[in-house]
């Protein structure tokens, strides 16, 4: 059984929240952080014993994770962590590029100096993480970086759609930088350029194009890597 992390233990130990919610958060955290990798079997009885719950809330949590794409049910195998579907990943990234590009353009004039400072700090942490590359840590910093921008988007519907796509891509994004060599460094440079545009008060169309191109950059890198046969 994978070792429990402090963050996971803290989730399971919370006094509030339904057992279903606690089981859902704990299992999802393990999937997103890589404790449970693609193909890992989720044994209902084992998880129920570990959490100290009956199997019912654990089963509900697993069904919810299945609906969100984190878990798949295989005949004669049961529930397991879903593998990356490259076709679905591509389509979701294309949708996110459009949503986040527009949301970033709307957010730009509303970003404060503290937001700019926070975004730059997160990007420097991402740069430092490249020296001891950890896909899960890099991804979490990346998520926080874009979150700083998205939270200033005044259109709550666009913002919620973008956040929803981020959540659906968590599983795939966790490892996308690992199987596309060199993409992480390029992503950090693109972040710098995007923040420079926002801070300088660049035209909304230019900011939107830069944000959209940043998201599509990962897909382009995947295509080049695949074509090279590496």
Buried (B, 14 or more C-beta within 10 A) or exposed (E): EEEEEEEBEEBBEEEEEEBBBBBBBBBBBBBBBBBBBBEBEBBBEEBBEBBEBEBEBBBBBBBBBBEBBBBBEEEEEEBBBBEBBEEBBBEBBBBBBBBBBBBBBBBBEEBEEEBBEBBBBBBBBBBEBBEEEEBBBBBBBBBBBBBBBBBBBEEEEBBEBBBBBBBBBBBBBBBBBBBBEEBBEBBBEBBBEBBEBBBEEBEBEEBBBBBBBBBBBBBEBBEEBEEEEE
